[in-house]
Amino acid sequence: MTYGDYNIQIKLSTSNFFDPEAVQYFVSINNGNWTLIEGINWILYNLPAGNYSAALKARLPNGEITEIYHFTIEVALPFWRTWWFYLLIISILVLCAYFYTQYKVRKIEKEKQKIEAENQILEQKVQERTREIAEQKKIIEEKNTEIMDSLRYSERIQQAMLPKEQEINSIFENNCFVLYMPRDVVSGDFYWIHEKDNQLLIAAGDCTGHGVPGALMSMIGISLLNRIRDNGIVEPSKILSALHKEIHESLKQGSDSQVLDGMDIAIVLYEPHLGKITFASAMRPIYLIRDNQIIVYKGDKKGIGGRDPERYFSSHEIFLEDCYIFYLFSDVYADQFDINGQKYQLGRFRNKLLAIHQEPLASQKQILKNEIINWMGNAEQVDYIMVIGIKYKK
């Protein structure tokens, strides 16, 4: 019978006509124990799927056992437990897995194509940008080359305006050194030396601005100093006043001017035949070492250049003894930072000068150069460095 026909009713009877109700019936399923059946109706229900062998026998009132009657019952499997249903489910799952895989593969392929298309567009943009950068780099390199060529040419012009070391040694008979360390190709610091009639004029100037602006100011300063000296002015205080007036007029530094550039400068008139120097300064001191002591001569606290049409400066005369030595310098040596951000400081600079002032001047120059280079280490040079030392010899 098919799955679902769970209830089976078997009506039992015998050929014992004397007393049928006294007959007892027994059943055995799958060779199991014999079970007494109550009454003459045997009901089977909720049988699981499978094959069953059944045996029936009866005991008559006189105790006689009848012949055993054998029969089989087959309950068919439900369709969801049949092999063909399993095969169908497996086939459906395989097909679902196949179609899902194909769907994912197509989706991945589309995404891949989309990414490849986007990558191709990006690659084209990168190539275009790379070409643009290469072209811009080429233009910048060409411009940089032009600028550097111009700066080097300007450097040659500026260097041509500065006294040469051989010239300085000849003028001062090797009793002078100039330590000059520009930060850039061209410098805003300058030194100027003029000799005439046993009178030596020495100037150390520190112009406003760095690089090209500072170099332009330095060349203006050198040119104006030459013109002022050619006009017969030799007293340092008057030279500074004339220099201020010339810069004020040249740069048109009126009350409404935005160009207020200028310089700090110290000038010394050195007359070795008289054993005397005359000193005037705009914002820069000079150091004199005598008897192992350093004396600081401070300049006037006003610079060269600005809106004032005229400025006047004080003058100081200093008489020298044998081996007295004096120094002019820019402020950068003492202001130079080390890698820890610490300044060299004027006190350390003065102590260094005291420690080396008896050394030959060429040695002093090298010692000062090595000292500041070692102090800087990997730190950037903040500005131009200049130190001039002159020793008086009778």
NUFI-895954 format. One record per atom (N, C-alpha, C): x, y, z; residue in one letter. Coordinates in steps of 0.02 Angstrom, whole numbers, padded with zeros to 5 digits, always signed. Layout:
<pts>
XYZa;...
</pts>
This chain:
<pts>
+00043-00059+00000m;+00000+00000+00000m;+00045+00062+00000m;+00017+00117-00023t;+00056+00180-00027t;+00062+00212+00041t;+00115+00256+00044y;+00127+00291+00108y;+00068+00337+00122y;+00042+00331+00184g;-00015+00372+00203g;-00077+00330+00220g;-00080+00268+00193d;-00135+00223+00211d;-00115+00187+00274d;-00119+00224+00330y;-00089+00198+00392y;-00134+00146+00427y;-00199+00149+00420n;-00245+00107+00460n;-00264+00043+00421n;-00247-00013+00453i;-00264-00079+00423i;-00308-00117+00474i;-00366-00137+00453q;-00411-00175+00497q;-00422-00245+00468q;-00405-00295+00508i;-00413-00365+00487i;-00465-00398+00534i;-00516-00425+00505k;-00569-00460+00544k;-00552-00534+00545k;-00548-00562+00605l;-00527-00631+00614l;-00588-00676+00624l;-00583-00737+00598s;-00637-00787+00607s;-00607-00857+00601s;-00646-00908+00623t;-00624-00978+00619t;-00684-01022+00601t;-00668-01083+00585s;-00722-01130+00566s;-00750-01167+00625s;-00732-01142+00684n;-00760-01173+00744n;-00829-01143+00755n;-00878-01185+00738f;-00946-01159+00740f;-00979-01168+00808f;-00948-01203+00852f;-00979-01216+00917f;-00979-01155+00961f;-00920-01122+00966d;-00915-01062+01011d;-00862-01015+00982d;-00877-00974+00930p;-00826-00931+00897p;-00796-00880+00944p;-00836-00857+00991e;-00810-00805+01035e;-00759-00832+01084e;-00757-00899+01093a;-00708-00929+01139a;-00641-00940+01107a;-00637-00926+01042v;-00573-00935+01006v;-00527-00876+01021v;-00463-00889+01035q;-00413-00836+01046q;-00366-00832+00985q;-00351-00770+00968y;-00307-00760+00909y;-00241-00727+00932y;-00188-00749+00898f;-00121-00724+00915f;-00086-00700+00850f;-00046-00649+00856v;-00010-00622+00798v;+00064-00612+00817v;+00106-00622+00766s;+00179-00610+00774s;+00202-00569+00714s;+00236-00513+00727i;+00261-00468+00674i;+00337-00477+00670i;+00360-00490+00608n;+00432-00497+00595n;+00464-00546+00643n;+00430-00604+00653n;+00457-00658+00694n;+00466-00637+00766n;+00426-00590+00788g;+00430-00568+00857g;+00387-00611+00902g;+00379-00589+00962n;+00338-00626+01010n;+00265-00628+00987n;+00229-00682+01009w;+00158-00688+00993w;+00119-00643+01040w;+00074-00605+01010t;+00034-00558+01049t;-00039-00577+01041t;-00076-00579+01100l;-00147-00595+01099l;-00185-00536+01071l;-00231-00551+01026i;-00274-00500+00995i;-00339-00498+01034i;-00357-00439+01058e;-00420-00431+01094e;-00477-00429+01043e;-00522-00474+01048g;-00579-00476+01003g;-00562-00509+00938g;-00603-00495+00889i;-00593-00527+00824i;-00570-00476+00771i;-00558-00412+00791n;-00534-00360+00744n;-00462-00340+00762n;-00418-00345+00713w;-00347-00325+00722w;-00334-00262+00681w;-00317-00211+00716i;-00307-00146+00682i;-00233-00125+00686i;-00206-00109+00628l;-00137-00082+00623l;-00142-00011+00597l;-00105+00035+00629y;-00106+00105+00605y;-00038+00137+00617y;-00025+00190+00577n;+00038+00229+00580n;+00100+00185+00571n;+00094+00139+00525l;+00154+00098+00511l;+00204+00138+00471l;+00266+00137+00491p;+00316+00170+00450p;+00328+00131+00386p;+00358+00165+00337a;+00370+00132+00273a;+00416+00073+00282a;+00402+00019+00246g;+00444-00041+00249g;+00404-00104+00235g;+00437-00163+00238n;+00407-00228+00226n;+00400-00264+00293n;+00342-00291+00304y;+00326-00326+00367y;+00302-00397+00351y;+00326-00446+00390s;+00299-00515+00386s;+00257-00528+00448s;+00197-00553+00438a;+00150-00564+00494a;+00130-00639+00495a;+00117-00662+00556a;+00094-00732+00565a;+00034-00732+00613a;-00017-00770+00596l;-00078-00774+00636l;-00091-00848+00654l;-00115-00857+00717k;-00138-00924+00737k;-00195-00917+00787k;-00232-00970+00795a;-00290-00969+00841a;-00287-01029+00888a;-00314-01017+00948r;-00320-01072+00997r;-00395-01084+01009r;-00413-01145+00993l;-00484-01163+00997l;-00504-01175+01070l;-00568-01179+01084p;-00590-01188+01153p;-00564-01252+01183p;-00551-01303+01142n;-00526-01366+01169n;-00451-01366+01177n;-00420-01305+01164g;-00348-01299+01173g;-00307-01314+01112g;-00340-01335+01059e;-00303-01352+00998e;-00279-01288+00963e;-00217-01289+00938i;-00187-01232+00902i;-00195-01244+00828i;-00221-01192+00794t;-00231-01200+00722t;-00165-01192+00685t;-00170-01206+00621e;-00112-01195+00577e;-00096-01120+00574e;-00032-01105+00572i;-00009-01034+00569i;-00018-01008+00498i;-00048-00950+00494y;-00060-00917+00429y;-00009-00859+00422y;+00029-00861+00367h;+00081-00810+00354h;+00059-00763+00298h;+00073-00700+00306f;+00060-00652+00253f;+00109-00591+00262f;+00115-00550+00212t;+00162-00492+00214t;+00123-00427+00203t;+00150-00375+00231i;+00123-00307+00223i;+00180-00262+00199i;+00169-00227+00145e;+00220-00180+00118e;+00191-00109+00118e;+00227-00066+00156v;+00208+00006+00157v;+00260+00043+00115v;+00238+00072+00061a;+00284+00106+00015a;+00316+00167+00048a;+00379+00184+00026l;+00414+00245+00049l;+00379+00308+00025l;+00379+00361+00065p;+00353+00425+00039p;+00397+00449-00018p;+00369+00488-00062f;+00406+00509-00123f;+00470+00548-00105f;+00469+00585-00049w;+00529+00624-00033w;+00586+00582-00005w;+00573+00516+00003r;+00626+00472+00025r;+00647+00422-00029r;+00621+00433-00088t;+00638+00389-00144t;+00703+00411-00176t;+00736+00365-00211w;+00801+00381-00243w;+00793+00434-00297w;+00737+00429-00334w;+00729+00477-00388w;+00717+00548-00362w;+00685+00552-00299f;+00675+00619-00271f;+00743+00648-00248f;+00784+00604-00217y;+00852+00627-00198y;+00890+00650-00259y;+00886+00610-00312l;+00921+00629-00374l;+00896+00696-00400l;+00829+00704-00396l;+00801+00767-00420l;+00826+00826-00379l;+00826+00817-00312i;+00850+00872-00270i;+00923+00888-00283i;+00963+00834-00289i;+01035+00844-00303i;+01043+00880-00369i;+01005+00859-00419s;+01010+00891-00485s;+00991+00965-00480s;+00937+00978-00443i;+00916+01048-00436i;+00970+01089-00401i;+00999+01060-00347l;+01052+01095-00311l;+01113+01108-00356l;+01130+01056-00395v;+01187+01063-00441v;+01173+01118-00492v;+01112+01117-00519l;+01094+01168-00568l;+01094+01238-00536l;+01067+01242-00475c;+01068+01307-00440c;+01139+01331-00428c;+01181+01283-00406a;+01251+01302-00394a;+01284+01323-00459a;+01269+01287-00513y;+01299+01304-00579y;+01278+01374-00601y;+01210+01385-00599f;+01186+01450-00622f;+01210+01507-00576f;+01213+01493-00511y;+01238+01545-00466y;+01311+01559-00480y;+01349+01505-00492t;+01421+01514-00508t;+01428+01554-00572t;+01387+01536-00622q;+01391+01573-00686q;+01372+01646-00676q;+01322+01657-00633y;+01301+01726-00619y;+01359+01765-00586y;+01391+01733-00535k;+01446+01767-00501k;+01505+01778-00549k;+01518+01727-00591v;+01574+01734-00639v;+01560+01792-00686v;+01498+01796-00713r;+01482+01852-00758r;+01486+01919-00722r;+01462+01918-00658k;+01465+01981-00620k;+01537+02001-00608k;+01579+01952-00589i;+01650+01967-00578i;+01683+01990-00642i;+01665+01958-00697e;+01694+01976-00761e;+01675+02048-00780e;+01611+02065-00768k;+01589+02134-00782k;+01627+02184-00738k;+01634+02166-00673e;+01671+02210-00627e;+01743+02217-00650e;+01772+02160-00672k;+01841+02161-00696k;+01848+02206-00756k;+01800+02198-00804q;+01801+02240-00863q;+01793+02314-00845q;+01748+02327-00797k;+01738+02396-00775k;+01802+02424-00743k;+01834+02383-00700i;+01896+02405-00667i;+01951+02415-00719i;+01955+02368-00768e;+02006+02375-00820e;+01995+02439-00860e;+01931+02453-00875a;+01917+02515-00912a;+01935+02576-00871a;+01918+02574-00806e;+01935+02631-00763e;+02011+02637-00756e;+02045+02580-00749n;+02118+02581-00744n;+02150+02608-00807n;+02120+02590-00864q;+02146+02615-00927q;+02138+02691-00932q;+02079+02715-00909i;+02068+02787-00909i;+02118+02821-00861i;+02126+02791-00801l;+02173+02819-00752l;+02244+02817-00779l;+02262+02762-00813e;+02329+02757-00840e;+02341+02810-00893e;+02290+02822-00935q;+02296+02875-00985q;+02305+02943-00951q;+02265+02954-00897k;+02271+03018-00862k;+02340+03024-00830k;+02364+02968-00800v;+02431+02969-00769v;+02484+02983-00822v;+02478+02951-00880q;+02526+02963-00933q;+02525+03035-00956q;+02463+03061-00964e;+02457+03132-00984e;+02487+03178-00931e;+02471+03162-00866r;+02497+03203-00811r;+02573+03197-00807r;+02598+03136-00819t;+02670+03125-00818t;+02704+03166-00872t;+02673+03166-00932r;+02701+03207-00986r;+02700+03281-00968r;+02644+03303-00938e;+02639+03373-00917e;+02693+03390-00866e;+02700+03344-00816i;+02751+03356-00764i;+02821+03357-00794i;+02833+03310-00841a;+02899+03308-00874a;+02912+03373-00912a;+02860+03397-00947e;+02868+03460-00984e;+02878+03518-00936e;+02839+03519-00881q;+02847+03572-00831q;+02916+03568-00798q;+02937+03506-00784k;+03003+03498-00754k;+03058+03524-00800k;+03050+03509-00865k;+03099+03532-00913k;+03100+03608-00915k;+03039+03639-00914i;+03036+03712-00915i;+03068+03741-00852i;+03051+03709-00793i;+03079+03733-00729i;+03154+03726-00729i;+03179+03668-00755e;+03252+03658-00757e;+03285+03709-00802e;+03253+03724-00859e;+03282+03775-00903e;+03282+03843-00869e;+03225+03860-00836k;+03222+03924-00801k;+03272+03925-00744k;+03277+03869-00708n;+03324+03865-00653n;+03395+03873-00677n;+03410+03842-00735t;+03477+03850-00764t;+03490+03922-00783t;+03439+03955-00812e;+03446+04026-00829e;+03458+04068-00767e;+03418+04052-00714i;+03424+04091-00652i;+03493+04080-00621i;+03514+04016-00618m;+03579+04001-00588m;+03635+04032-00629m;+03628+04031-00696d;+03679+04064-00738d;+03682+04139-00723d;+03622+04168-00714s;+03620+04239-00698s;+03650+04253-00629s;+03634+04208-00581l;+03662+04217-00514l;+03738+04209-00514l;+03762+04159-00552r;+03835+04150-00554r;+03869+04209-00588r;+03835+04236-00638y;+03864+04295-00670y;+03863+04354-00622y;+03807+04360-00584s;+03803+04412-00533s;+03856+04401-00480s;+03869+04338-00463e;+03920+04323-00414e;+03989+04346-00438e;+04001+04333-00503r;+04066+04356-00530r;+04073+04432-00527r;+04016+04466-00542i;+04018+04539-00538i;+04030+04562-00466i;+03993+04531-00420q;+04001+04550-00349q;+04071+04535-00324q;+04096+04475-00342q;+04164+04457-00320q;+04216+04504-00350q;+04202+04527-00412a;+04250+04574-00443a;+04252+04640-00406a;+04197+04658-00372m;+04195+04722-00336m;+04226+04717-00267m;+04236+04655-00242l;+04266+04646-00176l;+04342+04642-00183l;+04379+04668-00134p;+04452+04663-00137p;+04474+04590-00135p;+04525+04574-00175k;+04551+04506-00177k;+04598+04495-00118k;+04606+04432-00101e;+04649+04414-00043e;+04721+04437-00055e;+04745+04428-00116q;+04814+04449-00131q;+04821+04525-00123q;+04771+04562-00145e;+04771+04635-00138e;+04770+04655-00064e;+04729+04621-00024i;+04724+04636+00047i;+04791+04622+00082i;+04822+04565+00066n;+04887+04549+00097n;+04940+04599+00078n;+04936+04624+00016s;+04985+04673-00006s;+04975+04740+00031s;+04912+04761+00038i;+04898+04825+00071i;+04916+04823+00144i;+04898+04768+00178f;+04908+04764+00250f;+04971+04726+00270f;+05011+04707+00220e;+05074+04672+00233e;+05062+04609+00275e;+05010+04572+00254n;+04992+04508+00286n;+04969+04516+00358n;+04949+04575+00377n;+04924+04587+00445n;+04848+04595+00446n;+04815+04559+00400c;+04741+04562+00396c;+04714+04496+00369c;+04656+04477+00393f;+04621+04420+00363f;+04548+04439+00354f;+04517+04409+00304v;+04445+04418+00292v;+04413+04348+00286v;+04370+04331+00334l;+04330+04270+00330l;+04262+04289+00301l;+04248+04262+00242y;+04187+04282+00206y;+04152+04219+00183y;+04093+04206+00212m;+04056+04144+00198m;+03985+04161+00178m;+03972+04171+00113p;+03903+04186+00091p;+03857+04126+00103p;+03794+04140+00116r;+03745+04086+00124r;+03719+04064+00056r;+03709+04112+00011d;+03683+04098-00056d;+03739+04111-00107d;+03720+04105-00170v;+03770+04116-00223v;+03795+04188-00219v;+03749+04234-00210v;+03769+04304-00201v;+03753+04325-00129v;+03786+04377-00106s;+03784+04393-00035s;+03760+04464-00023s;+03727+04472+00035g;+03706+04539+00056g;+03756+04571+00103g;+03808+04535+00122d;+03863+04563+00162d;+03920+04582+00115d;+03954+04634+00131f;+04011+04653+00089f;+04065+04685+00133f;+04125+04684+00107y;+04179+04721+00139y;+04211+04766+00086y;+04238+04821+00108w;+04264+04872+00062w;+04329+04899+00091w;+04378+04903+00049i;+04444+04929+00070i;+04467+04981+00019i;+04490+05036+00044h;+04516+05089+00000h;+04581+05116+00030h;+04632+05123-00012e;+04698+05147+00012e;+04718+05209-00027e;+04739+05261+00010k;+04764+05321-00023k;+04801+05363+00029k;+04861+05383+00012d;+04901+05428+00053d;+04910+05402+00125d;+04930+05338+00130n;+04941+05307+00196n;+04878+05304+00239n;+04821+05312+00207q;+04757+05307+00242q;+04718+05247+00214q;+04701+05203+00259l;+04664+05142+00239l;+04593+05147+00267l;+04546+05143+00223l;+04475+05141+00243l;+04451+05068+00237l;+04424+05042+00292i;+04397+04974+00293i;+04324+04978+00316i;+04280+04945+00277a;+04209+04944+00295a;+04183+04873+00293a;+04139+04858+00340a;+04104+04793+00341a;+04029+04808+00343a;+03994+04790+00289g;+03924+04807+00284g;+03879+04745+00284g;+03820+04753+00314d;+03770+04700+00317d;+03705+04730+00290d;+03687+04712+00227c;+03630+04743+00194c;+03565+04707+00212c;+03510+04743+00206t;+03445+04712+00216t;+03431+04665+00157t;+03395+04612+00171g;+03378+04564+00119g;+03430+04510+00111g;+03409+04456+00079h;+03453+04400+00066h;+03457+04389-00009h;+03507+04350-00030g;+03512+04331-00100g;+03519+04391-00145g;+03479+04392-00199v;+03485+04444-00250v;+03470+04514-00221v;+03416+04524-00182p;+03404+04592-00155p;+03463+04616-00113p;+03489+04572-00070g;+03546+04592-00029g;+03607+04606-00070g;+03618+04566-00123a;+03677+04576-00167a;+03672+04643-00203a;+03611+04661-00226l;+03602+04726-00259l;+03619+04783-00212l;+03595+04777-00149m;+03610+04830-00101m;+03685+04833-00087m;+03718+04774-00084s;+03790+04775-00070s;+03828+04809-00127s;+03808+04796-00190m;+03843+04828-00246m;+03828+04903-00248m;+03766+04921-00229i;+03751+04993-00224i;+03795+05025-00170i;+03802+04991-00114g;+03843+05017-00059g;+03916+05025-00079g;+03944+04975-00113i;+04015+04979-00135i;+04024+05037-00184i;+03977+05041-00232s;+03983+05095-00282s;+03979+05164-00250s;+03932+05172-00202l;+03925+05237-00169l;+03985+05253-00126l;+04013+05203-00092l;+04073+05215-00051l;+04131+05237-00095l;+04139+05206-00153n;+04193+05227-00198n;+04183+05300-00220n;+04120+05317-00237r;+04107+05385-00259r;+04118+05435-00203r;+04096+05418-00142i;+04106+05463-00085i;+04180+05474-00072i;+04219+05419-00074r;+04292+05426-00063r;+04324+05467-00118r;+04301+05457-00180d;+04329+05495-00236d;+04314+05570-00229d;+04261+05585-00191n;+04245+05655-00178n;+04287+05684-00122n;+04335+05646-00096g;+04382+05672-00047g;+04361+05664+00025g;+04306+05630+00040i;+04284+05621+00109i;+04319+05559+00138i;+04353+05569+00194v;+04390+05513+00225v;+04369+05501+00297v;+04338+05549+00329e;+04318+05540+00399e;+04258+05492+00401e;+04264+05436+00439p;+04211+05385+00439p;+04141+05411+00454p;+04133+05456+00503s;+04066+05480+00520s;+04035+05518+00461s;+04077+05558+00425k;+04051+05595+00367k;+04036+05547+00309k;+04076+05494+00303i;+04063+05445+00250i;+03994+05413+00262i;+03979+05395+00325l;+03914+05365+00340l;+03857+05413+00326l;+03865+05476+00345s;+03813+05525+00331s;+03801+05532+00257s;+03856+05536+00218a;+03850+05542+00146a;+03819+05479+00116a;+03838+05420+00143l;+03811+05357+00117l;+03735+05354+00129l;+03715+05375+00188h;+03643+05375+00203h;+03605+05421+00155h;+03632+05480+00144k;+03598+05528+00100k;+03594+05501+00029k;+03648+05470+00005e;+03649+05443-00063e;+03597+05387-00071e;+03593+05342-00022i;+03544+05287-00026i;+03473+05314-00021i;+03463+05362+00024h;+03397+05393+00031h;+03374+05423-00035h;+03419+05457-00070e;+03401+05489-00133e;+03397+05438-00190e;+03443+05390-00192s;+03443+05341-00246s;+03381+05297-00246s;+03358+05278-00186l;+03300+05234-00180l;+03235+05273-00169l;+03241+05341-00172k;+03182+05384-00165k;+03142+05366-00102k;+03177+05366-00046q;+03147+05345+00017q;+03113+05405+00052q;+03060+05430+00020g;+03023+05485+00049g;+02974+05460+00102g;+02931+05504+00124s;+02884+05488+00178s;+02833+05434+00157s;+02819+05430+00092d;+02770+05381+00069d;+02803+05321+00035d;+02868+05315+00040s;+02903+05262+00006s;+02894+05195+00043s;+02888+05142+00004q;+02886+05074+00031q;+02954+05040+00028q;+03002+05073-00004v;+03069+05044-00011v;+03113+05076+00042v;+03122+05041+00098l;+03161+05068+00153l;+03223+05026+00166l;+03249+04996+00113d;+03308+04954+00120d;+03369+04996+00136d;+03418+04963+00164g;+03479+04998+00182g;+03530+04948+00208g;+03568+04968+00259m;+03620+04924+00285m;+03643+04946+00353m;+03672+04899+00390d;+03712+04914+00450d;+03785+04910+00428d;+03825+04957+00450i;+03894+04959+00425i;+03940+04992+00476i;+04000+04965+00479a;+04053+04996+00520a;+04110+05015+00474a;+04138+05075+00485i;+04194+05100+00444i;+04252+05121+00490i;+04311+05100+00471v;+04371+05117+00509v;+04420+05152+00462v;+04444+05209+00484l;+04500+05242+00450l;+04563+05221+00487l;+04605+05183+00454y;+04665+05154+00484y;+04726+05193+00458y;+04761+05224+00504e;+04821+05263+00486e;+04881+05232+00524e;+04911+05179+00496p;+04964+05144+00532p;+05025+05188+00547p;+05039+05238+00504h;+05097+05281+00516h;+05086+05326+00577h;+05023+05335+00596l;+05007+05374+00656l;+04988+05330+00715l;+04983+05263+00703g;+04962+05218+00756g;+04893+05234+00781g;+04846+05246+00734k;+04780+05270+00755k;+04726+05241+00708k;+04667+05228+00737i;+04608+05214+00696i;+04553+05262+00717i;+04513+05281+00668t;+04453+05321+00681t;+04393+05279+00659t;+04346+05274+00704f;+04292+05225+00695f;+04224+05260+00698f;+04180+05242+00651a;+04110+05263+00653a;+04067+05204+00630a;+04007+05200+00657s;+03967+05140+00642s;+03893+05155+00644s;+03857+05121+00599a;+03784+05120+00600a;+03763+05050+00621a;+03750+05043+00686m;+03723+04981+00715m;+03773+04924+00723m;+03837+04935+00706r;+03885+04880+00711r;+03943+04900+00757r;+03964+04857+00803p;+04021+04873+00847p;+04086+04850+00815p;+04142+04870+00846i;+04206+04839+00830i;+04236+04816+00896i;+04279+04764+00891y;+04314+04738+00950y;+04388+04755+00943y;+04416+04777+00998l;+04488+04790+01001l;+04517+04747+01057l;+04570+04710+01042i;+04603+04669+01093i;+04671+04699+01107i;+04682+04715+01171r;+04747+04739+01194r;+04759+04712+01264r;+04821+04694+01277d;+04840+04669+01343d;+04794+04611+01365d;+04778+04567+01317n;+04736+04509+01330n;+04666+04528+01356n;+04644+04586+01339q;+04576+04607+01356q;+04540+04630+01293q;+04476+04618+01291i;+04436+04638+01233i;+04394+04698+01252i;+04398+04750+01210i;+04360+04812+01221i;+04308+04817+01165i;+04246+04831+01185v;+04192+04836+01136v;+04176+04909+01125v;+04181+04930+01062y;+04162+04998+01043y;+04096+04993+01004y;+04043+05017+01035k;+03978+05011+01004k;+03966+05069+00955k;+03930+05054+00903g;+03913+05106+00854g;+03849+05142+00872g;+03830+05189+00830d;+03768+05226+00840d;+03709+05179+00824d;+03655+05190+00861k;+03596+05146+00853k;+03550+05174+00799k;+03577+05182+00740k;+03537+05202+00682k;+03572+05175+00620k;+03532+05151+00574g;+03561+05120+00515g;+03565+05167+00457g;+03588+05140+00401i;+03594+05177+00339i;+03532+05162+00297i;+03498+05215+00274g;+03438+05207+00234g;+03376+05218+00276g;+03324+05246+00245g;+03262+05260+00281g;+03232+05327+00260g;+03179+05346+00293r;+03143+05406+00272r;+03178+05471+00291r;+03222+05468+00343d;+03257+05530+00362d;+03304+05551+00306d;+03299+05612+00281p;+03343+05632+00225p;+03416+05637+00247p;+03428+05653+00311e;+03498+05659+00335e;+03505+05625+00403e;+03564+05595+00414r;+03581+05566+00478r;+03654+05581+00492r;+03667+05593+00557y;+03736+05608+00576y;+03760+05555+00625y;+03824+05540+00620f;+03853+05485+00659f;+03914+05510+00699f;+03923+05479+00756s;+03979+05498+00799s;+04043+05463+00777s;+04099+05493+00797s;+04165+05467+00777s;+04207+05453+00839s;+04248+05399+00836h;+04290+05379+00893h;+04362+05369+00869h;+04408+05400+00905e;+04479+05391+00889e;+04510+05342+00939e;+04549+05295+00913i;+04580+05244+00955i;+04655+05242+00936i;+04698+05253+00985f;+04770+05249+00973f;+04794+05178+00988f;+04839+05155+00945l;+04859+05085+00947l;+04930+05076+00973l;+04941+05019+01003e;+05008+04997+01022e;+05024+04935+00981e;+05087+04916+00982d;+05109+04859+00942d;+05068+04796+00959d;+05047+04762+00906c;+05010+04698+00910c;+04938+04707+00935c;+04915+04769+00941y;+04843+04777+00952y;+04807+04748+00890y;+04750+04719+00901i;+04713+04689+00846i;+04639+04708+00853i;+04609+04728+00797f;+04538+04746+00800f;+04500+04706+00747f;+04435+04696+00763y;+04392+04653+00721y;+04328+04690+00702y;+04310+04684+00638l;+04245+04704+00613l;+04208+04640+00592l;+04143+04638+00599f;+04108+04575+00586f;+04033+04588+00576f;+04002+04541+00543s;+03929+04540+00540s;+03902+04505+00601s;+03837+04513+00614d;+03809+04484+00675d;+03792+04410+00669d;+03803+04382+00609v;+03779+04314+00597v;+03823+04261+00632v;+03887+04275+00639y;+03930+04226+00671y;+03902+04208+00740y;+03885+04260+00778a;+03859+04248+00846a;+03787+04223+00845a;+03750+04237+00790d;+03679+04218+00787d;+03669+04149+00756d;+03723+04116+00735q;+03715+04051+00702q;+03691+03998+00751q;+03641+03959+00728f;+03613+03904+00769f;+03651+03839+00757f;+03651+03797+00809d;+03674+03728+00799d;+03613+03684+00786d;+03623+03619+00782i;+03568+03574+00765i;+03515+03571+00820i;+03532+03594+00880n;+03484+03595+00935n;+03448+03662+00942n;+03461+03708+00895g;+03428+03772+00897g;+03460+03822+00945g;+03521+03809+00966q;+03555+03854+01013q;+03602+03901+00974q;+03599+03965+00991k;+03642+04014+00958k;+03714+04010+00984k;+03760+04030+00940y;+03830+04032+00961y;+03842+04084+01014y;+03811+04142+01009q;+03812+04196+01058q;+03876+04239+01055q;+03867+04303+01068l;+03923+04351+01066l;+03976+04335+01119l;+03954+04313+01178g;+04002+04297+01231g;+04050+04243+01210g;+04024+04190+01178r;+04067+04136+01155r;+04113+04162+01099r;+04086+04206+01056f;+04126+04234+01002f;+04184+04276+01030f;+04171+04318+01079r;+04224+04358+01109r;+04277+04314+01142r;+04254+04263+01177n;+04302+04218+01210n;+04346+04182+01159n;+04317+04165+01102k;+04356+04132+01050k;+04408+04179+01021k;+04389+04242+01010l;+04437+04291+00985l;+04494+04301+01034l;+04477+04306+01098l;+04530+04312+01148l;+04577+04252+01148l;+04549+04194+01138a;+04589+04133+01141a;+04637+04127+01082a;+04620+04157+01025i;+04660+04147+00964i;+04695+04210+00940i;+04687+04266+00975h;+04710+04329+00946h;+04786+04333+00937h;+04824+04292+00972q;+04897+04292+00964q;+04920+04243+00909q;+04873+04206+00882e;+04891+04162+00826e;+04903+04203+00763e;+04941+04176+00715p;+04948+04211+00650p;+04878+04223+00620p;+04872+04277+00584l;+04806+04296+00559l;+04776+04243+00512l;+04818+04213+00471a;+04792+04160+00426a;+04765+04102+00467a;+04798+04086+00523s;+04774+04033+00567s;+04709+04053+00601s;+04704+04116+00621q;+04642+04140+00653q;+04582+04131+00605q;+04593+04148+00542k;+04539+04140+00493k;+04516+04068+00488k;+04564+04022+00484q;+04546+03951+00478q;+04514+03925+00541q;+04538+03947+00599i;+04509+03925+00662i;+04437+03948+00668i;+04424+04011+00651l;+04356+04037+00655l;+04310+04001+00606l;+04336+03986+00547k;+04295+03951+00497k;+04278+03881+00522k;+04328+03844+00546n;+04315+03776+00571n;+04268+03777+00631n;+04276+03828+00673e;+04235+03833+00733e;+04161+03839+00715e;+04145+03884+00668i;+04074+03895+00652i;+04045+03837+00612i;+04086+03805+00571i;+04063+03747+00533i;+04047+03689+00580i;+04092+03678+00628n;+04079+03624+00677n;+04018+03641+00720n;+04009+03705+00736w;+03951+03725+00776w;+03886+03712+00738w;+03885+03729+00673m;+03825+03720+00633m;+03807+03646+00626m;+03857+03605+00614g;+03843+03534+00600g;+03798+03529+00539g;+03741+03497+00546n;+03693+03490+00491n;+03642+03546+00489n;+03648+03594+00534a;+03601+03651+00534a;+03615+03696+00474a;+03563+03731+00453e;+03570+03776+00395e;+03603+03841+00417e;+03646+03866+00374q;+03677+03931+00388q;+03623+03984+00382q;+03615+04026+00434v;+03558+04072+00436v;+03569+04133+00392v;+03630+04152+00381d;+03643+04213+00342d;+03717+04215+00324d;+03738+04271+00297y;+03807+04279+00277y;+03852+04288+00338y;+03911+04258+00336i;+03958+04263+00391i;+04020+04301+00367i;+04038+04352+00406m;+04097+04392+00387m;+04132+04415+00450m;+04198+04403+00452v;+04240+04427+00507v;+04304+04455+00475v;+04322+04516+00494i;+04384+04547+00471i;+04428+04561+00531i;+04490+04537+00529g;+04537+04550+00583g;+04598+04586+00557g;+04620+04640+00592i;+04678+04680+00571i;+04723+04690+00631i;+04787+04673+00622k;+04836+04680+00676k;+04882+04739+00660k;+04891+04781+00712y;+04936+04839+00704y;+05008+04818+00721y;+05053+04830+00674k;+05124+04816+00685k;+05163+04880+00673k;+05204+04897+00723k;+05246+04957+00713k;+05300+04945+00661k;
</pts>
